[in-house]
Amino acid sequence: MAVPVPDPRRWRALAVIAVAQLMIVLDITIVNIALPTAQRDLGISNADRQWVITAYTLAFGGLLLLGGRIGDLYGRKRTFIIGLLGFAAASALGGAAASGTMLFAARALQGAFGALLAPSALGLLSTTFTEAKERATAFGIFGAIAGGGSAIGFIAGGLLTEYLNWRWCLFVNVPIALATAVGASRLLHRDFIAKGSRIPLDLPGAFLGCGGLLAIVYGTSEAESRGWGDSLVLACLLGGAALLAVFVLAEQRTDHPLLPMHIVKDRNRGGAALSVGLAVVGLFGLFLFLTYYLQVIKGYSPLKTGVAFLPMTAAIVTSSAGFAARLMNRVPSRNLVVPGLLLAAGGMAWLTQLKVGSAFATTVLPAEILLGVGMGLVFMPSMSLATLGVAPRETGAASATINSAQQVGGSIGTALLNTIAASVTTAYLVGKDAGNKLVQATASVHGYTVATTVAFGILIFAAVLAFFMINHRPAPEPEAGEDTEAAVRAAA
């Protein structure tokens, strides 16, 4: 039997997949910095401005399972290209928005096409790189983008808003998506599935799974403004949990499940998804607090704030593509994920010492580096474990699972930690001179540090969970000449 020859175009294909993933991730944060300008331009009320962010995360997080399964059934290259073209069209619509409603609709469309694109990207990566060392390098790059793309979004948003116009935070996706689609059509391996070979789409599962995720993401986003005890928030969270519970029962009884349960029952894949989800809870909370701390408390411009996140981005890239990629085939995955979560927790602990007058170099910078190195060690092996050992026809569903964990974790983290910070700040101001700017700043920073303490606890819990759940060990490297001998025996 002949030894399969790797696709010579695979590294160029990786560049295409990586650019698409970067566009998806940074689009979650690139609009954040442009939001105040867009709000004034379109006359969006303070009550409605959250929909610029929520419309994207709601559609993206809620439709990921469906998007992943569509890729499995109709071919990931096809859904990848359709996702890119749809994302470009939605971005153009948003950039040309003449009203708040038009912008909200465009952002929802971006999220929907992103949900089609993201699982296909990870699935294509998994099927393109099967050799252990190359897989480690490819997933190292992919993990670095997954962890650092949000910070790049802050920088890009600051540059575009400050020197061009807020609309370019959306228009910029158009040439990127179109160029990536052209590259994908030429470089990616065709995995078209003939009509006679396709299995039916699990529509009841799509309704239950996507409905449950939509309800949970919407509930957590509304908790920021309404509070966790609000009846609508509780109804969404409890209703979403109930729908997901019914979804699990239904998936165990159908012949063609949207999400085959063995994917999430595997302890390594389940542990990887939980590790990423909980890590992102802390990471997104950090982005939120540091953005407000640097701009409101320290007076940084949008661009300077984006640049301030560069050390963490560099640490994530170095840790993921450097340390983790080199070690993934040599040490058990647990030995990367658990120390990574503990390092990230150390960065959070450092930030609990934040004061109004804290210097960036002695307080924020060390915390960013610890968090960046830690997150790089978490994201890279977790992304690889998410699709490891999964049949090619199910990589989309597996990819959607880890993407859903990341998205739901980000939504919950932002809502939970923001609510904690706001309530602590309000309680701190009771009986004090709320009109005094220093008192206001001190109260805000106190709220940030309490919320950061909660994030520290979540990361410690994630480390304990990962220690007991993840037990994957790399296969021993073959002796010199062993591969050749095995190929000769197989051919004989």
RALIN-V696706 format. One record per backbone hydrogen bond with DSSP energy under -1.0 kcal/mol. CO is the residue of the C=O (numbers start at 1). NH is the residue of the N-H. E is the energy in kcal/mol with one decimal. If there is no record, write none. Layout:
CO/NH/E + CO/NH/E
//
This chain:
7/10/-1.9 + 9/13/-2.3 + 10/14/-1.9 + 11/15/-1.4 + 12/16/-1.6 + 13/17/-2.5 + 14/18/-2.9 + 15/19/-2.2 + 16/20/-1.9 + 17/21/-2.2 + 18/22/-2.5 + 19/23/-2.3 + 20/24/-1.9 + 21/25/-2.4 + 22/26/-2.8 + 23/27/-1.3 + 25/28/-1.3 + 26/30/-3.0 + 31/35/-1.2 + 34/38/-2.5 + 35/39/-2.8 + 36/40/-1.8 + 37/41/-2.4 + 38/42/-2.4 + 39/44/-1.8 + 45/49/-1.4 + 48/51/-2.0 + 49/52/-1.7 + 50/53/-1.1 + 50/54/-3.3 + 51/55/-2.0 + 53/57/-2.1 + 54/58/-3.1 + 55/59/-1.6 + 56/60/-2.6 + 57/61/-2.8 + 58/62/-2.0 + 59/63/-1.6 + 63/67/-2.7 + 64/68/-2.8 + 65/69/-1.9 + 66/70/-2.3 + 67/71/-1.7 + 68/72/-1.5 + 69/73/-2.0 + 70/74/-2.7 + 71/75/-1.4 + 75/79/-2.1 + 76/80/-2.3 + 77/81/-2.2 + 78/82/-2.5 + 79/83/-2.5 + 80/84/-2.0 + 81/85/-2.5 + 82/86/-2.7 + 83/87/-2.3 + 84/88/-2.2 + 85/89/-2.2 + 86/90/-2.6 + 87/91/-2.2 + 88/92/-2.2 + 89/93/-2.1 + 90/94/-2.2 + 91/95/-2.5 + 92/96/-1.5 + 94/97/-1.3 + 99/103/-1.8 + 100/104/-2.7 + 101/105/-2.4 + 102/106/-2.0 + 103/107/-2.3 + 104/108/-2.1 + 105/109/-2.1 + 106/110/-2.4 + 107/111/-2.2 + 108/112/-2.2 + 109/113/-2.6 + 110/114/-2.4 + 111/115/-1.9 + 113/117/-1.9 + 114/118/-3.1 + 117/121/-2.1 + 118/122/-1.9 + 119/123/-2.6 + 120/124/-2.8 + 121/125/-1.9 + 122/126/-2.1 + 123/127/-2.0 + 124/128/-1.9 + 125/129/-2.0 + 131/135/-3.0 + 132/136/-2.1 + 133/137/-1.9 + 134/138/-2.8 + 135/139/-2.7 + 136/140/-1.7 + 137/141/-2.0 + 138/142/-2.2 + 139/143/-2.9 + 140/144/-1.9 + 141/145/-1.8 + 142/146/-2.4 + 143/147/-2.1 + 144/148/-2.7 + 145/149/-2.3 + 148/152/-1.8 + 149/153/-1.8 + 150/154/-1.3 + 151/155/-1.6 + 152/156/-2.8 + 153/157/-2.7 + 154/158/-2.2 + 155/159/-2.5 + 156/160/-2.7 + 157/161/-2.3 + 158/162/-2.2 + 159/163/-2.3 + 160/164/-1.9 + 165/168/-1.7 + 166/169/-1.8 + 167/170/-1.5 + 167/171/-2.6 + 168/172/-1.9 + 170/173/-1.5 + 171/174/-1.6 + 172/176/-1.1 + 173/177/-3.2 + 174/178/-2.4 + 175/179/-2.4 + 176/180/-2.2 + 177/181/-2.3 + 178/182/-2.0 + 179/183/-2.2 + 180/184/-2.7 + 181/185/-2.2 + 182/186/-1.2 + 183/187/-2.3 + 184/188/-1.9 + 194/197/-1.5 + 195/198/-1.1 + 201/203/-1.7 + 202/206/-2.3 + 203/207/-2.5 + 204/208/-2.5 + 205/209/-3.1 + 206/210/-2.0 + 207/211/-1.7 + 208/212/-2.3 + 209/213/-2.2 + 210/214/-2.8 + 211/215/-2.3 + 212/216/-2.1 + 213/217/-2.8 + 214/218/-2.6 + 215/219/-2.5 + 216/220/-2.4 + 217/221/-2.0 + 218/222/-2.3 + 219/223/-1.3 + 222/226/-2.9 + 223/227/-1.4 + 227/230/-1.3 + 230/234/-2.6 + 231/235/-2.5 + 232/236/-2.4 + 233/237/-2.6 + 234/238/-2.9 + 235/239/-2.6 + 236/240/-2.7 + 237/241/-2.2 + 238/242/-2.3 + 239/243/-2.4 + 240/244/-2.2 + 241/245/-2.0 + 242/246/-2.3 + 243/247/-2.3 + 244/248/-2.2 + 245/249/-1.8 + 246/250/-2.8 + 247/251/-2.6 + 248/252/-1.2 + 250/253/-1.3 + 260/263/-1.9 + 261/265/-1.9 + 262/266/-1.1 + 266/270/-3.0 + 267/271/-2.2 + 268/272/-2.3 + 269/273/-2.3 + 270/274/-2.3 + 271/275/-2.4 + 272/276/-2.4 + 273/277/-2.6 + 274/278/-2.6 + 275/279/-2.3 + 276/280/-2.5 + 277/281/-1.2 + 278/282/-1.3 + 279/283/-2.2 + 280/284/-2.8 + 281/285/-1.3 + 282/286/-2.1 + 283/287/-2.2 + 284/288/-2.1 + 285/289/-2.5 + 286/290/-2.9 + 287/291/-2.0 + 288/292/-1.9 + 289/293/-3.0 + 290/294/-2.8 + 291/295/-2.2 + 292/296/-2.5 + 292/297/-1.1 + 293/298/-2.1 + 294/300/-3.1 + 301/305/-2.5 + 302/306/-2.1 + 303/307/-2.4 + 304/308/-1.8 + 306/309/-1.1 + 307/310/-1.7 + 309/313/-1.9 + 310/314/-3.0 + 311/315/-2.1 + 312/316/-2.4 + 313/317/-2.4 + 314/318/-2.6 + 315/319/-2.6 + 316/320/-2.9 + 317/321/-2.2 + 318/322/-1.2 + 318/323/-1.3 + 319/324/-3.3 + 320/325/-1.3 + 322/326/-1.5 + 323/327/-1.9 + 324/328/-2.0 + 327/330/-2.2 + 327/331/-2.3 + 332/335/-1.3 + 333/336/-1.7 + 333/337/-2.5 + 334/338/-2.0 + 336/340/-1.9 + 337/341/-2.4 + 338/342/-2.1 + 339/343/-2.6 + 340/344/-2.4 + 341/345/-2.2 + 342/346/-2.0 + 343/347/-1.9 + 344/348/-2.0 + 345/349/-2.5 + 346/350/-2.0 + 347/351/-1.6 + 350/353/-1.5 + 351/354/-1.8 + 355/358/-1.2 + 359/363/-1.6 + 360/365/-3.1 + 363/367/-1.0 + 364/368/-2.5 + 365/369/-2.2 + 366/370/-2.3 + 367/371/-2.6 + 368/372/-2.9 + 369/373/-2.7 + 370/374/-2.3 + 371/375/-3.0 + 372/376/-2.1 + 373/377/-1.5 + 374/378/-1.1 + 375/379/-3.0 + 376/380/-1.4 + 378/382/-1.6 + 379/383/-2.6 + 380/384/-1.6 + 381/385/-2.7 + 382/386/-1.7 + 387/390/-1.6 + 391/394/-2.7 + 394/398/-2.1 + 395/399/-2.7 + 396/400/-2.5 + 397/401/-1.5 + 398/402/-1.5 + 399/403/-2.1 + 400/404/-2.6 + 401/405/-2.2 + 402/406/-2.0 + 403/407/-2.5 + 404/408/-3.1 + 405/409/-2.1 + 406/410/-2.1 + 407/411/-2.3 + 408/412/-2.8 + 409/413/-2.7 + 410/414/-2.4 + 411/415/-2.3 + 412/416/-3.3 + 413/417/-2.2 + 414/418/-1.7 + 415/419/-2.2 + 416/420/-2.2 + 417/421/-2.5 + 418/422/-2.5 + 419/423/-2.4 + 420/424/-2.3 + 421/425/-2.3 + 422/426/-2.2 + 423/427/-2.2 + 424/428/-2.2 + 425/429/-1.5 + 429/432/-2.3 + 432/434/-1.4 + 433/436/-1.5 + 436/440/-2.5 + 437/441/-2.6 + 438/442/-2.7 + 439/443/-2.5 + 440/444/-2.4 + 441/445/-2.5 + 442/446/-2.2 + 443/447/-2.1 + 444/448/-2.2 + 445/449/-2.5 + 446/450/-2.0 + 447/451/-2.1 + 448/452/-2.4 + 449/453/-1.8 + 450/454/-1.7 + 451/455/-2.1 + 452/456/-2.3 + 453/457/-1.9 + 454/458/-2.1 + 455/459/-2.1 + 456/460/-2.1 + 457/461/-2.4 + 458/462/-2.3 + 459/463/-2.0 + 460/464/-2.0 + 461/465/-2.4 + 462/466/-2.7 + 463/467/-2.1 + 464/468/-1.6 + 465/469/-1.8 + 466/470/-2.2 + 472/333/-1.7 + 479/482/-2.4 + 481/485/-2.2 + 482/486/-2.5 + 483/487/-2.2 + 484/488/-2.3 + 485/489/-2.6 + 486/490/-2.4 + 487/491/-2.0 + 488/492/-1.4
//
